[in-house]
Structures are given as C-alpha cells and as structure tokens.
C-alpha cells in the first residue's frame, strides 16, 4: 500500500506504509503511465517508482530528472515538477 505525503518543496511524494513479499513474489500495483514517455508507473513492494505531480499525473524518474535539468539550464529555480 502506498501513502501520499507533501514534502518541504510542496511536492507530492509517495511513501511506503507497508512492504511485503509473499512466498518470494513481489507485490506490484499499477498506478498509471508517465505523462511524458508513457512508461508504466507502479508501487512495487510498497515503494512508488515515480514522481507524482500536483495535478495527479505521474512522471518516471528519468523524465523528471530531464525536466529538472532543463529547468536548471533555463535558470528557473522552481523545484515543483509540472
């Protein structure tokens, strides 16, 4: 089960409340797709494998990293992903 929290930069993050394997089988819950590249975003063993945007869309880690780098190059210090 995943749990949403707001971090100090007003970004929504997901924290794990519970993580478990049953008989060596990993728990996996499909949540949606990356808004940019379409990659599957899931909770795996209770850990969210992406970034939740304020408008409740998702980004994979790679697309979020690329977006942050592009913002830094532009000189925009906004830490909120959109």
Rosetta blueprint (number, residue, H / E / L):
1 X L
2 X E
3 X E
4 X E
5 X E
6 X E
7 X L
8 X L
9 X L
10 X L
11 X L
12 X E
13 X E
14 X E
15 X E
16 X E
17 X L
18 X L
19 X L
20 X L
21 X E
22 X E
23 X L
24 X L
25 X E
26 X E
27 X L
28 X E
29 X E
30 X E
31 X E
32 X E
33 X E
34 X E
35 X L
36 X L
37 X L
38 X L
39 X L
40 X E
41 X E
42 X E
43 X E
44 X E
45 X L
46 X L
47 X E
48 X E
49 X L
50 X L
51 X E
52 X E
53 X L
54 X L
55 X L
56 X L
57 X L
58 X E
59 X E
60 X L
61 X H
62 X H
63 X H
64 X H
65 X H
66 X H
67 X H
68 X H
69 X H
70 X H
71 X H
72 X H
73 X H
74 X H
75 X L
76 X L
77 X L
78 X L
79 X L
80 X L
81 X L
82 X L
